[in-house]
C-alpha cells in the first residue's frame, strides 16, 4: 500500500528535521563543549551533514512529490496546505543556488571570517577588504539567482530567506518612520536623562552566583529544564530543536546585568522555539516564522519585559538574596534608570533600545549599496563613519569600533540586519496589544508570574509556527498592520512621558 | 577529469567517517549533556543518521567501485590494499542483513532494554524472558545471514563483527587453557591472601577532588585535553573519533578508586583511538582493530599498569596531595594489596583480574547454547546459577545478581563477551613483550613517566590501525602467536610468586 504524495513528503521532512537537529547539536557542541583542537574534525562533520541535507532536499523525488501533492491538494487541511507551501519554499531556496556557488561561498566566508577577526584585532580594514570583496561578489550572484527563481528583486530575495514575506518596501516604510522620529526622541531623552543622573552599579559578582540567579529567573519564566540547558560561551546564542533547546550566555564579574540580560534574550528565543506547535514539530510548518519574529521574542523578553519597572520589582529581592546588595544604587528606581540608560554609542550590541534601530538603519543602507555596486568595499569605512556621525553624532576612532564590529557580512549574511530592528518593531506592537488584553500583566511580572505573558504569546505567536505570514500574524494578534507606530509610541511613553 | 575507483572510494568513506563521528557525538551528548526529556528527539536523530549511513554504505555505487578498484589494484600501496579490504568488509556486513531485520532488531532490543532494566529492578527474570526470546530469535536469523554471506559458522560471524579475524576455535583454545588453570590459581591465591590480610580504605572523598586527581593522572599519562574531554555519566564509556575523544567515569564518594580506575580504563581506550594513524584517520584502515584489541588497551592501563607496584608508588604522593590521607592503610604495600584483592564474587564488572575470565567463560558458553537452541531462554537462570557454582563456587541469590546483571544480550550483543577475556589475554602478552624490550618501564611508571609505555604501544599497536589482523599484530609485536600463556604466567607471578 503506497501512501499519498503529501504523506510521503511529511516522511521526507521528518528525516530532514532529524538532520537539522543533529546539525544544530554539532554547532552547539563546537561552541560550548568541544576541545579547541577538534575544530577541523567538526568542520568535516558539519560539511558532510550539510551537503547530505542539501542533497536530500533537492533530489528530483522531492520535486516530483511536491508537484503531485499540489495537484492533489483537495482534502488537505489548512495546516497541511501551509506545510506544503513551506516545503516548496525550502526546496525552491535550496535549488535556486547551484552547489558550486554554495561551496565557493562557504570557502570564501570561512576565509573572510578568519581575516575579519584578525583585521578587527589589528584595527586595520585593509586586511579584510579583499575577502569582503569576494564575499560581496558571490552574495551578489546568489541574490540574483534567488531573485530570478523566486520572482523577487535580488535584495528582497535575501531578506525573504531570513524573514519570509517581508519585502524591502516594507522595511523602507518602517525604517523611514523610525528615522523621522528617533533623532529628536534621542535628543529629548538625553536632555531629560541629564536632569536626573543615576548612580553606577559597582562591585564584583561571582559568575557562579550569577549563574544561580539566572537559573532562578529562568525557572520563574517557565524555561523547561527537562527539555533544555543553559551553558556559557563566548557569544550568547540559542541552538536546538523544540524538544531540546540549548541557550548560552556569558558572565562578566564586573557587570551584574550583561549575563542575566543575555540569558533573558536567549530565553526569549528558546520560549518561542519550545512553544512551537508540538504536533507539527518535525515539519516545516512547525518551525519558527523567520528571524524578525525570532528577534521580536528575544527583544520582548530582554528589552521590554526585562527592563520594565515590574521586572525590576521582581528582581530586586533576588539580587539581595544572591548578592546581598544594599545601598541607594540598588533601589528599584536607580536600577530601572541604569537598565534604561540611553547614550549615543559606537557599538550596536551594547546599544539601548532608543538608539539601537539607528545602528541597523545604517547597516541596511550600506549593505544594499554594497550589493548594488553603488558603494565599493574600499569606501565602506568612510561611508560607515559618515553615517554614524550623521545618524548618531558619534564617529568611530577606527574600523574596529566602526565597520568591523559585526561578523555578519564576513559570514555572507546580507539581508539579516533588518530583522533586528523589525524584531523591535514587532515586539513593541505585540506588547501593546498584550497589555490591552491583559491589563494585569505588569502586576503579574512584578510578582514573578510569567504564565499570563507566555500564555498570550503561545496563543497568538508561538503556537502558530509557520502557518501564517508575519504580516497576517500581526494583523490577527494586534488588529493592526505591521508598522513602527507602536514602537515609537512605546519609546515616547517610556522615555519621555514616564521618563525614568 | 575523473579519479580512480579507489580514490572515489576514499572520498565516499570520508563522508561515512563524518557521519560516524556525528553519530558518536549524538550518543555522547545523550549520555552526558542531554536533558532527560529530549530522549525521543535524540532517538529520531540517531535513527535518521544511522539509516542514512547504512544507505550510503550499501548503495550499488559502492559495490561497483569496490569491484572496479579490486580489479585494478596493481599500483596500490599496502595500506591502500588493506583499506580496500576493510571497505569491502564493512560493506559486506552492512549488506548481509536486510534493512527489515535490522529495524526489527532495533525495535526488539529497544523494548528488551526497557524490560531488562525493570526485570533487574524487580529481580524477576520472567518479565524479561519473552523479550530476550524475541531478541535471540532475531539474532539467530542475523547470525545465519551473516555466516552465509561471509562463509563463516553463524556464531563466528557474530564474533568476527566485533573482533575481526578471531574465530570461535581460537576462543575455544584460549578459554580452555584459562579454564584448566584458573580454578586452582584462584584457590592458591585466596590461601596466600588469607595469610596476609589488608586494611580497608575508608573515608569520604569529594567528587570534585577525585576529578582533580583523575585529571592530573590523565595529564601524566599524556591524554591530550586539546583533542578530548572527560565528563561524568552513569556508566563509564569512550566515544568519539581520533581527533575528538570523549571519555566518562563516575565518582563514588565512599570509594577513592572506582572513579580513578574507571577513568584509567577509558583512557586506555582513548589513547588507542588517539594514537591511530592520523594520515588514514577518515578511512577504515585508520580505525581500531576491533573490540578484543580495544579491550586489551583499556585493561592494560586499568588492570596491569594501574594496579602495579610502580603505579602505586607514583600515585601515593598524589593521594596525599589531593586528600591528605595518612595512616597504615595508605602505605604503598597496603594500597597495592587492596587494589589487587581477589575474591569469588557474583558481579562481573566488580571482579578482579584473576576471577574475571571465568565470568566471561560462563557467558560465552551460555550465549552459544542460547543461539544454537541447546538452551532455552527459560532455562537460562538455572544454567547461569549452576555455572557460577561450578566455576566460581558462588551462587546468585536471584536473577538480578545472576543472569540479569549485564545489558549485552538485551541489546542483541551476542559474540561480544569473549572480547573482554581476549582483551586480558592480549594485554598480558603485550605487557610481557613490552617489559622485555623496555626493562626500565616500571621505574618510568613509578616516576609518572608514561612516554615509554605509549611510545611502544603506538609503534606496535595503535599506529597500525586496521592494517593487519590481531593475530598478525600479536606475532609482530610479541614474537609469539596469540595465546593464554602470557596471561597465566602474569597472574601466576603476580598472585603467587610475588604475592602481594
Interface residues (C-beta under 8 A of the other chain):
Chain A: X14 X15 X17 X18 X19 X21 X22 X25 X26 X29 X33 X34 X35 X36 X37 X38 X40 X41 X42 X44 X45 X47 X48 X49 X51 X52 X224 X225 X226 X227 X228 X229 X241 X243 X244 X282
Chain B: X14 X15 X17 X18 X19 X21 X22 X25 X26 X29 X33 X34 X35 X36 X37 X38 X40 X41 X42 X44 X45 X47 X48 X49 X51 X52 X224 X225 X226 X227 X228 X229 X241 X243 X244 X282
